[in-house]
């Protein structure tokens, strides 16, 4: 019986369950995002990189991403992500205690219905044209206790209709519900 259990345990046909709480590394985070997991914890103090990604992930319901420890954020590095938005449409995203670094082109959140960002830092965005933003198409958003630093917005190619910006709103001005409190810019 022990021999049978030993053979089963070492069998290549057994698949280890995906553990998104916490995601151990960037590859596991990537898989958790692809599986549209509702809650993902990142190990505090650890770097996670999403790079060379041209795919957008629609949030169908809710997605929460946070660090495992309150006083030590995980670092989320975004390198050359989708210009249509890494996360898009419908649902709600909640980001807690993350150090988000925009190191390349693309948009982090685009046309997400409900955005909540708490106790984060946002840095290293070098926005040279209208194809790179932190957030675009905002309707409902709450940002609190978040620090924005080392971000540069400039463009010689953007137009008035398609400007360069860090956070942009959707077209319907009567539908905005935006709260920014206790933040540093």
C-alpha positions in Angstrom: 0.0 0.0 0.0 2.8 2.4 0.9 4.5 1.6 -2.5 1.3 2.5 -4.3 0.9 5.8 -2.5 4.6 6.6 -3.2 4.1 5.9 -6.9 0.9 8.0 -7.0 2.6 10.9 -5.2 5.5 10.9 -7.7 3.3 10.5 -10.7 3.6 13.1 -13.5 -0.1 13.0 -13.9 -0.8 14.6 -10.5 -1.1 18.4 -10.8 -0.2 20.6 -7.9 -3.0 23.1 -7.1 -2.3 26.7 -7.9 -1.7 28.7 -4.8 -2.5 32.4 -5.3 -2.4 33.3 -1.6 0.4 34.0 -1.6 1.7 33.8 -5.2 5.3 32.7 -4.8 6.8 34.5 -7.8 6.0 36.3 -11.1 5.2 33.1 -13.0 2.6 32.1 -10.3 1.1 35.6 -10.3 0.9 35.4 -14.1 -1.0 32.1 -13.9 -3.3 33.4 -11.1 -4.2 36.4 -13.4 -4.9 34.1 -16.3 -7.1 31.9 -14.2 -9.1 35.1 -13.2 -8.6 34.4 -9.5 -10.7 36.6 -7.3 -8.0 37.3 -4.6 -4.2 37.3 -5.0 -1.8 37.9 -2.2 1.8 38.9 -3.0 4.7 38.3 -0.6 5.7 41.6 1.0 9.1 42.9 0.0 9.2 40.6 -3.1 9.4 41.9 -6.7 6.8 40.6 -9.2 7.2 41.6 -12.9 4.6 41.6 -15.7 6.4 42.2 -18.9 6.0 42.0 -22.7 2.3 41.4 -22.3 -0.1 42.4 -25.1 -3.1 40.6 -23.5 -5.9 42.4 -21.6 -7.7 40.6 -18.8 -11.3 41.5 -18.3 -12.4 41.6 -14.7 -15.7 39.8 -14.7 -16.6 40.3 -11.0 -14.0 41.3 -8.4 -10.2 41.1 -8.2 -8.3 42.0 -5.1 -4.5 42.1 -5.0 -2.6 42.8 -1.8 0.7 42.3 0.1 0.9 39.7 2.8 2.2 42.2 5.5 0.6 45.6 6.2 3.8 47.7 6.6 5.9 46.1 3.8 4.5 46.3 0.2 5.1 43.8 -2.5 6.6 45.4 -5.7 4.6 45.1 -8.9 6.7 46.1 -11.9 4.8 46.7 -15.1 7.1 46.5 -18.2 5.5 47.0 -21.7 2.0 45.9 -21.0 -1.1 46.1 -23.3 -1.9 49.5 -24.6 -5.6 48.5 -24.3 -5.1 47.9 -20.5 -3.7 45.0 -18.5 -7.0 44.9 -16.7 -10.2 46.0 -18.4 -14.0 46.3 -18.3 -16.7 45.4 -15.8 -16.1 44.3 -12.2 -14.1 45.9 -9.4 -10.4 45.9 -8.6 -9.0 46.5 -5.2 -5.3 47.1 -4.7 -3.9 47.3 -1.2 -0.3 47.9 0.0 1.5 47.6 -3.3 4.5 49.4 -4.8 3.4 49.8 -8.4 6.1 50.7 -10.9 5.4 51.6 -14.5 8.6 50.7 -16.4 7.6 50.7 -20.0 4.6 51.4 -22.2 1.0 50.4 -21.8 -2.0 51.0 -19.5 -2.5 49.3 -16.2 -6.2 49.8 -15.7 -8.5 50.7 -18.6 -12.3 51.2 -18.4 -12.5 49.2 -15.2 -15.9 50.0 -13.6 -14.9 50.3 -10.0 -11.3 51.0 -8.8 -10.1 51.1 -5.2 -6.4 51.8 -4.4 -5.3 52.0 -0.7 -1.9 52.4 0.9 0.1 52.1 -2.4 2.8 53.9 -4.1 2.9 54.6 -7.9 6.2 55.5 -9.5 8.5 55.4 -12.5 5.9 56.2 -15.1 7.5 57.9 -18.1 4.5 58.9 -20.2 5.7 60.0 -23.6 2.5 59.7 -25.5 -1.2 58.8 -25.2 -0.6 55.0 -25.3 0.8 54.9 -21.7 -1.2 55.7 -18.6 -1.6 54.3 -15.0 -5.4 54.4 -15.3 -7.6 55.4 -18.2 -11.4 55.6 -18.7 -12.2 56.1 -15.0 -15.9 56.3 -13.9 -15.8 55.2 -10.3 -12.5 55.4 -8.3 -11.4 55.8 -4.8 -7.7 56.3 -4.0 -6.5 56.8 -0.4 -3.2 57.0 1.4 -1.3 56.5 -1.9 2.0 58.3 -2.9 2.6 59.2 -6.5 6.3 60.0 -7.2 9.0 60.0 -9.9 6.3 60.1 -12.7 6.9 62.2 -15.8 4.1 63.2 -18.2 5.2 64.8 -21.5 4.5 64.4 -25.1 5.2 65.9 -28.5 3.0 63.5 -30.3 -0.3 63.5 -28.2 -3.2 65.6 -29.4 -5.9 67.4 -27.4 -8.3 64.6 -28.2 -5.8 61.9 -27.1 -3.6 63.5 -24.4 -0.8 62.0 -22.3 -1.8 61.6 -18.6 -1.4 59.5 -15.5 -5.1 59.1 -14.6 -7.8 59.9 -17.1 -11.6 60.0 -16.9 -14.2 58.4 -19.2 -16.1 60.7 -21.5 -19.4 61.0 -19.5 -18.6 63.8 -17.0 -22.0 63.4 -15.3 -21.1 59.8 -14.3 -17.8 60.4 -12.5 -17.5 59.3 -8.9 -13.9 59.9 -8.0 -12.5 60.3 -4.5 -8.8 61.0 -3.8 -7.9 61.4 -0.1 -4.7 61.5 2.0 -2.5 61.1 -1.1 0.8 62.7 -2.0 1.6 63.8 -5.6 
